[in-house]
Amino acid sequence: MKIADPLLMREINKHHVLEAIRRNGQISRVEISEQTLLSGTTVSAITSALIEQGLIRATHTQPNGDTQRGRPRVLLGLVAEAAYVIGIQISESMTTVTLVDFRGEQVGSLQLPIRLARQPVEVIVDLIEDALDDCITRSGIDRSRIKGIGIGVPGLVDPRSGRSYSSSVFGEREVPIGSLLQERTGWPVKLEKPANLLALSESWFGHAQRSKNFAVITLDQTASVGLWMETDIHRGASALGPTFGHLKVGGEGMVCECGQIDCLNAHVGEAVLRRQAAKAIGSAFVESPLAKTNIKAALAEACRAGNAGARAMIDQQGAKLGIGISHIINLINPEKIIMALGPAGYCELVEPAVRAAAAANSFRTHFASTQLVFHTLDDQLWARGAAALMLRDIYSAPWAATYQEE
């Protein structure tokens, strides 16, 4: 029986070589061989082909010490202008478009402060297309070098079909945003939920660049998790990924929007926070300009001003989140759990309660070996994750026509 297709093996090896170069910025062939466990001959053949294709370039540097002795050291690096991709992050009040080069570095960015929730599908696609056209024009990049678009949409999305089925932005309606935008632009389009994009972004650019197993928790309209297992995002049998917001975290009988009882979302979802804040602090607080645009920032501001109701709400949210996080620690025991829970002021206030509840409900050894990292939500980081979604496909896909014909 044929163990492996030679073309597939070459493709996999090429991907590993490109990943090693991307992670290190500049790296020698010997170091690539050490990191990928590929033979020196294989690495030389792959890197020579990549240089010919214009994807990487060799830089000759003098060895350390006496510059008159020894052969120049050859370091390999990605060619930034070899390809570009677009990352788009869609939220309730903001659409962020980011243009990224082949190294994963940001070339241009644009934010569109328009609510898309009640717009017809065609209008939504029109607005997104106008925003990305504007971003490309400002950057001066040749459109022929753009290889694809990655989009982050909160809620339930199917990355296989490019459809959003249930989203805080689009509601329950089925929105084929991926296929529509692909028809308009002619570029491949991939859709993902923000937590998965943030996990990819953390793996490429952030706190988890050297981690093999980690989780990313986001708290936007609802609670969501992106799980990174070994080399990829874990999506499960349905490809829709885990539903962190529907873990059971209490016995109060709180009804979730899904119809079940005591889901995490029933305690920490944004709609719930607004209702709780109206009772605990007052309707005038909920109707304030800050609370209308960012309820967590408003709660943090009220808490710092000495409001006991706001303090109690934040502590309760942290306790429920900590219980949810303990399930991940007990089941998976990842190296890190990275939490993007809201604005900076809110993160600082909710962190102690999250840590305490996670510790109290986790198996002690597992909790001790899992690092908890807190930082603020960032649409730019999500958008870069969306761009990285497409870059990964480029790294692992055949580039040259001759390579495809072999």
N, C-alpha and C positions, 0 to 999 in steps of 0.2 A: 504494500500500500504506500502511496506517495505521502511522505511525512509533511512536506511543505512545498509550496510553489516557489521556485527561485525568484520570480518577480516580486512576490509578496514579501519574501525575506529581505530582498534588497530595499524594498520600500520601508519596511520596519526599521532596518538598520539606518537608512537615511534619516528617518524621523528621529532616532536616538542621537545621531550625530548633530542634527540641527538643534535639538533640545539642549545638548551639552554646550554648544556654541552660544545659544540664546541665554542660558543660565549664567554663563561665565563672562559674557561680553566679548572677551578675546581669550583664546586658548590655543595651545599647541596641539599637534597631531598626537604626540605621545600622551598628553593629558586626556585627550578625547578617548584614546584607547584604554587608558586606565579607568576612566569613569564609566564607559559603556561596556567594557569587557570584550570589545571587538578587537580583532587582530590588527596589527599595524598595517598590513597589506590591505585589509578591507577598508580601514579608515582612509588610507591614502587614495584608494580608488574612488571612494564616495566623495571625499573633499575635492579631488581633482575635477570630478564631474560637476559638483556644485559651483566651483570657480568658473568653469566654462559656461554654465547656465546663468552666471551673474548674480547668484544668490548669496555667495560669500566672497570675501577678498582676503588675500594674504598680505600681512604687514611684516616687513623685516625690521627687527630691532637688534641692537647691539647687546651682547651678553653683559651681565653684571661684572664689575671690576675693570680690568684693563681692556679698553675698547680696541686695542690693537691685536688682541689675541682671541681665538675662537671664532667659530662660524656664527653669523647673525642668526638670531632666534626668529623663527617664523610663527607668527600668531595669526589665527583665523578669526574673522568676525563677520557678522551678518551685514549685508549691503542694505542700508536703510531704505533706499529708494527702489529696491527690487519689486516691492508690492505695497499696496495700502489697503486697509479695510476700514469700514465704518461701524462704530458701535452706537447704538441708540438706546437710551433708557427712558421709558415712558412712566410717569407717575401722574397722580391726580391733577397736580397743578403745574407740572413742569415736564418738558420734553428736552432731553439733553442729547446732542449729537456730537460725537467725538471721532476725529479722523486720526488713525494710528498707522505708523509705518511698519516695515517688516521686522524691525527690532522691538516693536511693541511700545514705541515712544510716541507721545501725543504730538501731532502736527498742527491740528486745529480743533476748535471746539465752539459750539454755539448752544445757547439755552433759549428755549421757546416757552415763555410763561403763559401758556394757554391751556385751559381746562378742556380735555378731550372727551370727558365722560358722556355728555349728551349729544355729541356730534354724530351725524350719519357716517357710516364706514368710509364712503368715498371722500368725504370732507377730511376725515382723519388722515387718510393716505395722502391727500393733497397737501395738508399742512406738513406732514413728515417729509414728503418729497421736496417741498419748497425749502424746508430747514436744511436738509442734507445738501441740496444744490447750492444754497448760500454758503454753507460751511466749506464745500469743495472749492467754490469760486474764490473765497477769501484766502484759502491756503495756496492757490495757484498750482495745485496738483493736476497732472494729466489724468483725465477720467479713465483712460484706457488701462492705467496701472492699478485701478481699484478692482479688487477681486471678490468682494462680497460685503454683506451687511449682517451684523448680529443685533438682535433686538431683545431687550429685557422688558417683560410685561408682568406686573404683579398678579398673583392669583393662579388659576389652573390653566396651564398651557401645555400643548402637545408639541414637543420639538420635532416630531416626525412629520406632522402635517402642516406646521407653521400656523396653527389656529389657537386663538384664545377662547376658552370655553366659559370661564367664570373668573371675572376680574373686578377688583375694586375700581378700576378705570372704566371698563366697558360694560360692567354688570354681567348679567347671566346670558346675554346674547352671544352667539357664536360669531367671532370676528376673524375672517381669513386674512389677517393683515400681512402675513408672510407671503402668500401667493400673490396678493394684489400688488405689494410693493415690488416683488420680483418681476411681475409683468410690466410694471411702469419703468423700472430701471434696467432690466436685463441682467442684473447681478444676482447670484444666489443669496437667499435670505434664510437665516436660522433664528428661531425663537426660543427663549428660555425664561424661566422665572428668575427674578433678581437674586435670590439666595444662591442659586447655582452659579450665576454670573459672578457674584461676589466671591464665591469659593474659587472659581477659576482665576479671578483677579488676584486673590490672596496668594494662590499658588504661583502665579507668574511674577507679581510685582510686590506683594505685601508680606504679611507676617508668617506665611506658610511656605516660603520658597524652598525650604529644605525638609518639609514635613510630608510623610507618606499617607498619614491618616489624620484627618482633622474635620471639624464641622464649623459651619458659619451660621449663626443665628441672626435673623433680621426681624425687626419689629417695626413694621410700617403700618399699613391698614390692619394687617393680621400678623401673627407669628409664623415664621417660615424657617426652614433649615436647608442648607446645602451640605451634603456629605461627600467628602473626597476620600475614596478608598484606593490606596496604592497609586494608581496612575490616572484615575478618571473620576468624574462625578458619578455617584451612585443614583440610578434612576428607578430601580426596581423593575418588576415584571411588566408593569403597565407603561413604563417609561415616563410616568408623570411624577415620580419621585416621592419621598416620604411627606406625610402631611403632619408636620410638627404641631401645628395649631389645633389639631384634633386629638392630641394626647389628653388623657383624663388626669386632672390635677387637683381634684377636691371633691367634697361631698355636700356642697351648698345647694345643689339642684339648679344651678345656673343653666339656662337654655341657650344653646349655641344656634347660630344661623343655619347650621346643617341639620338641626332638629334633634341632635343628641344632647346629653346632659353633661355639664362640667368639663367641656373641652377647654383647652388653654385659651382659645380665642374668645370664649364666653367670659373670660376674666381680664384679658389684656388687649382685645381688639379695640381699634380706635372708636368705633361706634359705642362700645360698652363704656369706654373711658368718658365719653361725652355725657352719657346718661348718668354715670356715677358722679361726675363732677357737678352736674346740675343739682343733684341731691345733696352732696357733701359741701359744696361751696356756694352754689346759687346759680340761677339761670343767667344773671348778669355776667358772671365770669365766663360761662360758655359762649355767650354772644359777643365777648370782647374781640377786637380785631386779631390779637395774637392767638387766642384759643380757636378762632375760626380757621386760621391757616395752619397752626401747629399746636395741637392740644398738649403734647408732651412738653414743649417749650414753655407754654403757659403754666402748666402744673409746676415746673421747676422754678419759674419766676415767683409763683405764689408761695411755694415752699420756702424759698430763700427769704421771702418777706415775712415769714413766721406763721403762715396759714396752717393750722393743725390738720384741717381736712385734706389739703394737698399732700402734706407729709404722710398721712395715713394711707392715702391712695397709692402713692409711689412705693411705700413699703409693702403694701399688699400686692402690687403688680410684681415687685421684685421677688416676693415669696413664691408666687405662682410660677413665674419664669424659672426660678431656681429648681422647683420640683420638676418642671418639664425638662430642664437641662440634666437633672440627675438621671432621667430615663436614658438619655444618650450616653452618659458616663457609664452607667451600669451595663448597658447592652453592648456598646461598641468600644468604650474606653479609648477614645482618640487621643493623639498626642496633644492637640489643642482644640479648644472651642473658642472661636472668635465671634464676638458679639457686637453687632452694629445696631444699637437699640434706639437711637434718636439723637437729638442735639446734645452737644457736649455737657451742658448744665444738667440735663436729665440723666445722662449716663453716670455722671459722678454721684448723683443722689441715689440712683437705683442699685448701683453696684454692690454696696454692703449687704443688702437684703438678698440679692441674687446669690452672692457667694455663700451666705449663711444657709440659705435653704438648699442649695446644691450640695453643700458639705453634709448637712443633716440627713439628707435622703439618698446619699450615694454610698456605695461600698467603699470603705475607707481607703484601701489600697488603690482602687481605681481612681478615686478623687485625687489622691496624692500624685498620681502619674499623669494627670490631665491638666494642662495649663489653661487657665481662663484669661482671655485677652478681651479688653473692652475698647471700642472706639466708636466714633460717631458715624451716622449714615452719610454717604457721600455719593451723589449722582454721578460724579466724574469717575469714581472707582468702579461703579456698576457699568458705566458706558465702556470703560477700558476692558472690563470683563467680557462685555458683548463683542468687542473687537477681537479679543483673544480667542473667543469661540470660533471665529472665522480664520484667524491666523493658524490655529491648530490644524484645521483642515488643509490649509496651504502647505504646512510643513510635512504633512503625511500623504499628500497627493502627488501623483506624477506631474512633473512640470514640462519636460521637453517632449516634443512629439516623437522623437527617436526612441526615447525611453518607453513610451506607450506602445510602440510598434514592435519592440523586441519580443 
